[in-house]
């Protein structure tokens, strides 16, 4: 028989589990993002101090003022912060400008890519094996609701990306460079069997490193979240989430719905002004 006391204990446990997943500490500052399509208010997370301090610093310097949301994809995200967008002409390719430095990744398993989250953009793993963030470019998640089957496929993609990231790190290490050079030299000398052996040793090294960490798998709480609320779960664990929209999510949807060109740049410029509202 299931007693009331047991039911209460189970309920409290579920509440605690939910709190652990969604727990975050908002910064005292409110970041205001004024755009030509409306105003968005954001709180930053104390759990990602490097990104919080960097974003506040740039806002205080008026770094973002008059920059564009230069990349917009419906049911995915809106992205801005490229300094080259300030004086960009119609049709210019954007997204490759930066502030001249990177911010180390601050991945937090509890901070997932649900709708309204503020996240740091970054270069791809092949040129950025540490997955460090752009100091200035950011995006706000729009996303969409997923099915349980889609999440299973997303887990596979995340784990493949994790393996590729480890491979990139290995190949850029001294050992990786040495082994790759040896492999290339053996192939050039037509010593294919020896080259294959070297490649097998490299693959074994990668597999051992990969198996040190359990495969990425969404928790039951995350499955419930992503199958009932919009988000971009395939970015979890590889892009830093450092804030959340607290007011103006309808503005995010409005921006994400505009017409864009072949590069996902809005046809009509959407400019921003970012400042800090202390509370």
FIRO-221689 format. One record per residue: y, x negated, z of N, C-alpha, C in turn; residue number from 1; residue in one letter. Coordinates in steps of 0.1 Angstrom, whole numbers. Example, Ala and Ser with C-alpha at 12.3 -4.5 7.8 and 13.67 -1.06 7.14 Angstrom:
residues 2
PT, -57, -132, 78, -45, -123, 78, -33, -132, 78, 1, A
PT, -22, -128, 71, -11, -137, 71, 0, -129, 79, 2, S
//
This chain:
residues 279
PT, -12, -8, 0, 0, 0, 0, 13, -9, 0, 1, X
PT, 22, -5, -8, 35, -13, -9, 45, -8, 1, 2, X
PT, 47, -16, 11, 56, -11, 22, 71, -13, 18, 3, X
PT, 80, -5, 24, 94, -6, 22, 99, -20, 25, 4, X
PT, 94, -26, 35, 99, -39, 39, 96, -49, 28, 5, X
PT, 84, -48, 21, 81, -57, 10, 90, -55, -2, 6, X
PT, 93, -42, -4, 102, -38, -15, 115, -44, -14, 7, X
PT, 121, -44, -1, 134, -49, 2, 134, -64, 0, 8, X
PT, 123, -71, 4, 122, -85, 3, 122, -89, -12, 9, X
PT, 114, -82, -20, 113, -84, -34, 126, -82, -41, 10, X
PT, 133, -72, -37, 146, -69, -43, 156, -80, -40, 11, X
PT, 156, -85, -28, 165, -96, -24, 162, -109, -32, 12, X
PT, 149, -111, -34, 144, -123, -41, 150, -122, -55, 13, X
PT, 149, -110, -62, 153, -109, -76, 168, -111, -76, 14, X
PT, 175, -106, -66, 190, -108, -66, 193, -122, -65, 15, X
PT, 186, -130, -56, 189, -144, -55, 186, -152, -68, 16, X
PT, 174, -148, -74, 171, -154, -87, 182, -152, -98, 17, X
PT, 187, -139, -98, 197, -136, -108, 210, -144, -105, 18, X
PT, 213, -145, -92, 225, -153, -88, 224, -168, -91, 19, X
PT, 212, -173, -90, 209, -187, -93, 212, -190, -108, 20, X
PT, 207, -180, -116, 209, -181, -131, 223, -180, -135, 21, X
PT, 230, -170, -130, 244, -167, -135, 254, -174, -126, 22, X
PT, 250, -181, -116, 260, -187, -106, 269, -197, -113, 23, X
PT, 282, -195, -111, 291, -205, -116, 304, -203, -107, 24, X
PT, 311, -214, -106, 323, -213, -98, 335, -214, -107, 25, X
PT, 343, -204, -107, 355, -204, -116, 366, -213, -110, 26, X
PT, 373, -220, -119, 385, -228, -115, 396, -218, -110, 27, X
PT, 405, -224, -102, 416, -216, -97, 426, -212, -109, 28, X
PT, 426, -221, -119, 435, -219, -130, 429, -209, -140, 29, X
PT, 438, -201, -146, 435, -192, -157, 441, -198, -169, 30, X
PT, 433, -200, -179, 438, -206, -192, 441, -194, -202, 31, X
PT, 453, -194, -207, 457, -183, -216, 457, -188, -230, 32, X
PT, 450, -181, -239, 450, -185, -253, 457, -174, -261, 33, X
PT, 469, -176, -264, 476, -166, -272, 474, -169, -287, 34, X
PT, 470, -159, -294, 467, -160, -308, 475, -150, -316, 35, X
PT, 476, -151, -329, 483, -141, -337, 476, -128, -338, 36, X
PT, 464, -127, -332, 456, -114, -332, 454, -109, -318, 37, X
PT, 461, -115, -308, 459, -111, -294, 458, -122, -284, 38, X
PT, 457, -119, -271, 456, -128, -261, 443, -128, -254, 39, X
PT, 438, -140, -251, 425, -142, -245, 427, -150, -232, 40, X
PT, 421, -146, -221, 422, -153, -208, 409, -159, -205, 41, X
PT, 409, -171, -200, 396, -179, -198, 397, -185, -184, 42, X
PT, 385, -185, -177, 383, -193, -165, 374, -205, -168, 43, X
PT, 377, -217, -163, 368, -228, -166, 358, -230, -154, 44, X
PT, 347, -237, -156, 337, -238, -146, 339, -251, -138, 45, X
PT, 337, -251, -125, 338, -262, -117, 325, -271, -119, 46, X
PT, 314, -265, -124, 302, -272, -126, 303, -282, -137, 47, X
PT, 313, -281, -145, 315, -290, -157, 329, -297, -155, 48, X
PT, 330, -305, -145, 343, -311, -141, 350, -319, -152, 49, X
PT, 342, -327, -160, 348, -335, -170, 355, -327, -181, 50, X
PT, 348, -317, -185, 353, -308, -195, 365, -299, -190, 51, X
PT, 364, -295, -177, 375, -287, -171, 388, -296, -171, 52, X
PT, 387, -307, -166, 399, -316, -164, 404, -320, -178, 53, X
PT, 396, -322, -187, 401, -326, -201, 408, -314, -207, 54, X
PT, 402, -302, -206, 408, -291, -213, 422, -287, -206, 55, X
PT, 422, -288, -193, 435, -286, -186, 445, -296, -190, 56, X
PT, 441, -309, -191, 451, -319, -194, 457, -317, -208, 57, X
PT, 448, -313, -218, 453, -311, -231, 462, -298, -232, 58, X
PT, 459, -288, -224, 467, -276, -223, 481, -279, -218, 59, X
PT, 481, -288, -207, 493, -292, -201, 502, -300, -210, 60, X
PT, 496, -307, -219, 503, -315, -229, 507, -307, -241, 61, X
PT, 504, -294, -241, 506, -285, -253, 500, -290, -266, 62, X
PT, 488, -296, -264, 481, -302, -275, 476, -292, -285, 63, X
PT, 472, -280, -280, 466, -270, -288, 477, -261, -295, 64, X
PT, 489, -262, -291, 499, -253, -296, 501, -254, -311, 65, X
PT, 500, -243, -318, 501, -241, -333, 489, -245, -340, 66, X
PT, 478, -249, -333, 466, -253, -341, 459, -240, -345, 67, X
PT, 449, -241, -354, 443, -229, -360, 429, -227, -354, 68, X
PT, 424, -214, -354, 410, -212, -354, 405, -214, -368, 69, X
PT, 400, -225, -370, 397, -230, -384, 383, -226, -389, 70, X
PT, 374, -222, -380, 360, -219, -384, 356, -206, -376, 71, X
PT, 353, -196, -384, 350, -183, -378, 338, -177, -385, 72, X
PT, 328, -173, -377, 315, -168, -383, 312, -155, -375, 73, X
PT, 311, -144, -381, 308, -131, -375, 295, -132, -368, 74, X
PT, 294, -126, -356, 282, -126, -348, 277, -140, -344, 75, X
PT, 286, -150, -345, 283, -163, -341, 293, -169, -331, 76, X
PT, 305, -173, -337, 315, -178, -328, 328, -180, -335, 77, X
PT, 339, -183, -328, 352, -187, -333, 355, -201, -328, 78, X
PT, 359, -209, -337, 362, -224, -333, 376, -228, -337, 79, X
PT, 382, -236, -328, 395, -242, -331, 396, -255, -324, 80, X
PT, 409, -260, -324, 411, -273, -317, 412, -285, -325, 81, X
PT, 411, -284, -339, 412, -295, -348, 427, -299, -349, 82, X
PT, 431, -311, -345, 446, -314, -346, 451, -314, -361, 83, X
PT, 441, -316, -370, 445, -317, -384, 449, -303, -389, 84, X
PT, 446, -293, -382, 449, -279, -386, 464, -275, -384, 85, X
PT, 471, -283, -377, 485, -279, -374, 493, -278, -386, 86, X
PT, 492, -287, -395, 500, -287, -408, 491, -285, -420, 87, X
PT, 479, -279, -418, 470, -278, -429, 475, -268, -439, 88, X
PT, 472, -271, -452, 476, -262, -463, 465, -252, -466, 89, X
PT, 467, -241, -472, 457, -232, -475, 446, -239, -484, 90, X
PT, 433, -237, -480, 422, -243, -487, 418, -256, -482, 91, X
PT, 426, -263, -473, 423, -276, -468, 410, -275, -460, 92, X
PT, 401, -285, -461, 389, -286, -453, 392, -291, -439, 93, X
PT, 388, -283, -429, 391, -287, -415, 378, -288, -407, 94, X
PT, 380, -293, -395, 369, -295, -386, 365, -309, -383, 95, X
PT, 371, -319, -390, 368, -333, -388, 379, -341, -380, 96, X
PT, 389, -334, -375, 399, -340, -366, 395, -340, -352, 97, X
PT, 400, -350, -344, 397, -351, -330, 408, -357, -322, 98, X
PT, 406, -358, -309, 417, -364, -301, 415, -379, -299, 99, X
PT, 406, -385, -305, 404, -400, -304, 394, -404, -294, 100, X
PT, 388, -395, -287, 378, -399, -277, 368, -387, -275, 101, X
PT, 357, -390, -268, 347, -380, -266, 346, -377, -251, 102, X
PT, 340, -366, -247, 337, -362, -234, 322, -362, -232, 103, X
PT, 317, -369, -222, 302, -369, -220, 296, -355, -218, 104, X
PT, 285, -353, -223, 278, -340, -222, 276, -336, -207, 105, X
PT, 278, -323, -204, 276, -318, -191, 267, -305, -192, 106, X
PT, 254, -307, -195, 245, -296, -197, 242, -290, -183, 107, X
PT, 242, -277, -182, 238, -270, -170, 229, -259, -174, 108, X
PT, 217, -259, -169, 207, -249, -172, 211, -235, -170, 109, X
PT, 220, -233, -160, 225, -219, -156, 236, -214, -165, 110, X
PT, 242, -223, -172, 254, -219, -181, 249, -218, -195, 111, X
PT, 245, -206, -199, 239, -203, -212, 250, -198, -221, 112, X
PT, 246, -196, -234, 256, -192, -244, 256, -177, -246, 113, X
PT, 260, -170, -236, 262, -155, -237, 276, -153, -242, 114, X
PT, 278, -141, -247, 290, -137, -254, 302, -140, -244, 115, X
PT, 313, -146, -250, 325, -148, -242, 325, -162, -236, 116, X
PT, 315, -170, -237, 315, -183, -231, 323, -193, -239, 117, X
PT, 330, -202, -233, 338, -212, -239, 330, -225, -239, 118, X
PT, 329, -231, -251, 320, -243, -252, 326, -254, -260, 119, X
PT, 321, -266, -259, 326, -277, -266, 319, -280, -279, 120, X
PT, 326, -281, -290, 320, -285, -303, 317, -300, -302, 121, X
PT, 309, -304, -312, 306, -318, -312, 300, -322, -326, 122, X
PT, 299, -335, -328, 292, -340, -341, 277, -338, -339, 123, X
PT, 270, -339, -351, 255, -337, -351, 248, -349, -344, 124, X
PT, 236, -347, -340, 228, -357, -333, 226, -370, -341, 125, X
PT, 226, -369, -354, 223, -382, -361, 234, -392, -360, 126, X
PT, 247, -387, -357, 258, -396, -355, 263, -396, -341, 127, X
PT, 257, -387, -333, 261, -385, -319, 249, -383, -310, 128, X
PT, 240, -393, -309, 227, -391, -302, 228, -387, -287, 129, X
PT, 240, -390, -281, 242, -386, -267, 247, -372, -265, 130, X
PT, 250, -366, -277, 254, -352, -277, 268, -350, -269, 131, X
PT, 276, -360, -270, 289, -360, -263, 298, -350, -271, 132, X
PT, 307, -344, -263, 316, -333, -268, 329, -339, -275, 133, X
PT, 333, -331, -285, 347, -334, -290, 357, -331, -278, 134, X
PT, 367, -339, -277, 377, -337, -266, 385, -325, -269, 135, X
PT, 387, -321, -281, 397, -310, -284, 391, -298, -291, 136, X
PT, 380, -300, -299, 375, -288, -306, 366, -280, -297, 137, X
PT, 368, -267, -297, 360, -258, -288, 356, -246, -296, 138, X
PT, 347, -238, -291, 344, -225, -297, 341, -215, -286, 139, X
PT, 343, -202, -289, 340, -191, -280, 329, -183, -287, 140, X
PT, 319, -180, -279, 307, -173, -284, 310, -158, -287, 141, X
PT, 306, -154, -298, 305, -139, -301, 290, -136, -300, 142, X
PT, 282, -141, -309, 268, -139, -309, 263, -125, -312, 143, X
PT, 250, -123, -310, 245, -109, -312, 232, -108, -303, 144, X
PT, 228, -96, -301, 216, -93, -293, 203, -98, -301, 145, X
PT, 194, -104, -294, 182, -109, -300, 169, -101, -296, 146, X
PT, 159, -103, -304, 146, -97, -300, 138, -108, -293, 147, X
PT, 127, -104, -286, 119, -113, -279, 112, -123, -288, 148, X
PT, 108, -118, -300, 102, -126, -310, 112, -137, -315, 149, X
PT, 124, -133, -317, 135, -143, -321, 137, -154, -311, 150, X
PT, 136, -150, -298, 137, -160, -288, 126, -170, -288, 151, X
PT, 114, -166, -291, 102, -175, -292, 105, -185, -303, 152, X
PT, 110, -180, -315, 113, -189, -326, 125, -199, -322, 153, X
PT, 134, -193, -314, 145, -202, -309, 140, -213, -300, 154, X
PT, 131, -210, -291, 125, -220, -283, 119, -232, -291, 155, X
PT, 112, -228, -302, 106, -238, -311, 117, -247, -317, 156, X
PT, 128, -240, -321, 139, -248, -327, 146, -257, -317, 157, X
PT, 148, -252, -305, 154, -261, -294, 145, -273, -291, 158, X
PT, 132, -271, -291, 123, -282, -288, 122, -292, -299, 159, X
PT, 123, -287, -311, 123, -296, -323, 136, -304, -323, 160, X
PT, 147, -297, -320, 160, -304, -319, 160, -315, -308, 161, X
PT, 153, -311, -297, 152, -321, -285, 144, -333, -290, 162, X
PT, 134, -331, -297, 126, -342, -302, 134, -351, -312, 163, X
PT, 141, -344, -321, 149, -352, -331, 160, -359, -324, 164, X
PT, 166, -354, -313, 176, -361, -305, 171, -373, -299, 165, X
PT, 158, -372, -293, 152, -384, -287, 149, -394, -298, 166, X
PT, 145, -390, -310, 143, -399, -321, 155, -406, -325, 167, X
PT, 167, -399, -325, 179, -405, -328, 183, -416, -318, 168, X
PT, 181, -413, -305, 184, -422, -295, 175, -435, -296, 169, X
PT, 162, -432, -299, 153, -443, -300, 157, -452, -312, 170, X
PT, 160, -446, -323, 163, -454, -335, 176, -462, -333, 171, X
PT, 185, -458, -325, 197, -465, -322, 195, -476, -311, 172, X
PT, 184, -476, -304, 182, -485, -294, 178, -499, -300, 173, X
PT, 178, -509, -292, 174, -523, -297, 159, -523, -301, 174, X
PT, 151, -516, -293, 136, -516, -297, 135, -508, -310, 175, X
PT, 141, -497, -311, 140, -489, -323, 145, -496, -335, 176, X
PT, 156, -503, -334, 161, -510, -346, 151, -521, -350, 177, X
PT, 146, -528, -340, 136, -539, -343, 124, -533, -350, 178, X
PT, 118, -522, -344, 106, -516, -350, 109, -511, -364, 179, X
PT, 120, -505, -366, 124, -499, -379, 125, -510, -390, 180, X
PT, 131, -522, -385, 133, -533, -394, 119, -539, -398, 181, X
PT, 110, -539, -388, 97, -545, -390, 89, -535, -400, 182, X
PT, 91, -522, -398, 84, -513, -406, 89, -514, -421, 183, X
PT, 102, -515, -422, 108, -517, -436, 103, -530, -443, 184, X
PT, 102, -541, -435, 98, -554, -440, 84, -553, -445, 185, X
PT, 75, -546, -437, 61, -545, -441, 59, -537, -454, 186, X
PT, 67, -526, -455, 66, -518, -467, 71, -526, -479, 187, X
PT, 81, -534, -477, 87, -542, -488, 76, -552, -493, 188, X
PT, 68, -557, -483, 58, -567, -486, 45, -560, -491, 189, X
PT, 45, -547, -493, 33, -539, -497, 22, -540, -487, 190, X
PT, 25, -542, -474, 15, -542, -463, 15, -528, -457, 191, X
PT, 10, -519, -465, 11, -505, -461, 3, -501, -448, 192, X
PT, -8, -507, -447, -16, -504, -435, -9, -509, -422, 193, X
PT, -3, -521, -423, 4, -526, -411, 16, -518, -408, 194, X
PT, 23, -513, -419, 35, -505, -418, 31, -492, -411, 195, X
PT, 20, -486, -415, 15, -474, -409, 12, -475, -395, 196, X
PT, 7, -487, -391, 4, -490, -377, 17, -490, -368, 197, X
PT, 27, -497, -374, 40, -498, -367, 46, -484, -365, 198, X
PT, 45, -476, -376, 50, -462, -375, 43, -454, -365, 199, X
PT, 29, -456, -364, 22, -449, -354, 26, -453, -340, 200, X
PT, 29, -466, -338, 33, -470, -325, 47, -464, -321, 201, X
PT, 55, -463, -331, 68, -457, -328, 67, -442, -325, 202, X
PT, 58, -435, -332, 56, -421, -330, 50, -419, -316, 203, X
PT, 41, -428, -312, 35, -426, -299, 45, -428, -288, 204, X
PT, 54, -438, -290, 65, -440, -280, 74, -428, -279, 205, X
PT, 77, -422, -290, 85, -409, -290, 78, -398, -283, 206, X
PT, 65, -396, -286, 57, -386, -280, 57, -387, -264, 207, X
PT, 55, -399, -260, 54, -402, -245, 68, -398, -239, 208, X
PT, 78, -402, -245, 92, -399, -240, 94, -384, -240, 209, X
PT, 90, -377, -251, 92, -363, -252, 84, -355, -242, 210, X
PT, 72, -360, -239, 64, -353, -229, 67, -355, -215, 211, X
PT, 77, -363, -212, 82, -365, -198, 89, -353, -193, 212, X
PT, 94, -345, -202, 101, -332, -198, 94, -320, -204, 213, X
PT, 91, -310, -196, 84, -298, -201, 92, -292, -213, 214, X
PT, 85, -286, -222, 91, -279, -233, 102, -269, -229, 215, X
PT, 112, -267, -236, 123, -257, -233, 117, -243, -234, 216, X
PT, 119, -235, -224, 114, -221, -224, 124, -212, -217, 217, X
PT, 128, -201, -223, 137, -192, -217, 130, -186, -205, 218, X
PT, 138, -184, -194, 133, -178, -182, 132, -162, -185, 219, X
PT, 125, -155, -176, 125, -140, -178, 139, -135, -177, 220, X
PT, 147, -140, -168, 161, -135, -167, 169, -138, -180, 221, X
PT, 167, -150, -186, 174, -153, -199, 169, -144, -210, 222, X
PT, 156, -141, -210, 151, -132, -220, 157, -118, -219, 223, X
PT, 158, -113, -207, 165, -101, -204, 179, -101, -209, 224, X
PT, 186, -112, -205, 200, -113, -209, 202, -113, -224, 225, X
PT, 195, -121, -232, 197, -122, -246, 191, -110, -254, 226, X
PT, 182, -102, -248, 177, -91, -255, 185, -78, -252, 227, X
PT, 195, -80, -243, 204, -68, -239, 219, -71, -242, 228, X
PT, 222, -84, -242, 236, -88, -244, 237, -98, -256, 229, X
PT, 249, -98, -262, 250, -107, -273, 251, -122, -269, 230, X
PT, 247, -131, -277, 248, -145, -274, 243, -154, -285, 231, X
PT, 243, -167, -283, 238, -177, -293, 228, -186, -286, 232, X
PT, 216, -181, -283, 207, -189, -275, 202, -202, -281, 233, X
PT, 203, -203, -294, 198, -216, -300, 206, -228, -297, 234, X
PT, 218, -226, -291, 227, -237, -288, 225, -241, -273, 235, X
PT, 217, -234, -266, 215, -237, -251, 209, -251, -250, 236, X
PT, 214, -259, -241, 208, -272, -238, 212, -283, -247, 237, X
PT, 221, -280, -256, 226, -291, -265, 241, -291, -268, 238, X
PT, 247, -280, -263, 262, -280, -264, 267, -276, -250, 239, X
PT, 277, -282, -246, 283, -280, -232, 290, -267, -231, 240, X
PT, 286, -258, -222, 293, -246, -219, 302, -249, -207, 241, X
PT, 315, -246, -208, 324, -250, -197, 334, -240, -192, 242, X
PT, 333, -228, -198, 342, -217, -193, 338, -204, -198, 243, X
PT, 346, -193, -195, 342, -180, -199, 354, -171, -200, 244, X
PT, 354, -162, -210, 365, -153, -212, 364, -142, -201, 245, X
PT, 376, -140, -194, 376, -130, -184, 385, -118, -188, 246, X
PT, 392, -120, -199, 400, -109, -204, 403, -111, -219, 247, X
PT, 401, -101, -227, 405, -102, -241, 393, -105, -250, 248, X
PT, 381, -101, -246, 369, -103, -254, 370, -96, -267, 249, X
PT, 377, -85, -267, 379, -77, -280, 387, -85, -290, 250, X
PT, 395, -95, -285, 403, -103, -294, 393, -113, -301, 251, X
PT, 383, -118, -294, 373, -127, -300, 366, -119, -311, 252, X
PT, 363, -107, -309, 356, -99, -319, 365, -97, -331, 253, X
PT, 378, -95, -328, 388, -92, -339, 389, -105, -348, 254, X
PT, 390, -116, -341, 391, -129, -349, 378, -131, -357, 255, X
PT, 367, -129, -350, 354, -131, -357, 352, -122, -369, 256, X
PT, 360, -112, -370, 357, -102, -381, 367, -104, -393, 257, X
PT, 375, -114, -393, 385, -116, -404, 378, -121, -416, 258, X
PT, 384, -120, -427, 379, -125, -440, 380, -140, -440, 259, X
PT, 370, -147, -445, 370, -162, -445, 366, -167, -459, 260, X
PT, 369, -180, -461, 365, -186, -474, 351, -192, -473, 261, X
PT, 347, -200, -483, 334, -205, -484, 331, -215, -473, 262, X
PT, 342, -221, -466, 340, -230, -455, 341, -223, -442, 263, X
PT, 341, -210, -441, 343, -202, -429, 357, -203, -423, 264, X
PT, 366, -207, -431, 380, -208, -426, 387, -194, -429, 265, X
PT, 393, -188, -419, 400, -176, -422, 410, -177, -434, 266, X
PT, 410, -166, -442, 420, -166, -453, 434, -166, -448, 267, X
PT, 437, -158, -438, 450, -158, -432, 449, -166, -419, 268, X
PT, 459, -176, -418, 458, -185, -406, 459, -177, -393, 269, X
PT, 451, -181, -383, 451, -176, -370, 455, -187, -361, 270, X
PT, 467, -188, -356, 472, -199, -348, 471, -195, -333, 271, X
PT, 471, -206, -325, 469, -204, -311, 480, -212, -303, 272, X
PT, 482, -207, -291, 491, -214, -281, 483, -213, -268, 273, X
PT, 481, -225, -262, 473, -225, -249, 481, -230, -238, 274, X
PT, 481, -223, -227, 488, -228, -215, 481, -223, -202, 275, X
PT, 485, -229, -191, 477, -226, -178, 486, -217, -170, 276, X
PT, 479, -206, -165, 485, -197, -156, 479, -199, -142, 277, X
PT, 486, -205, -133, 481, -208, -119, 482, -195, -111, 278, X
PT, 470, -192, -104, 469, -181, -96, 465, -184, -82, 279, X
//
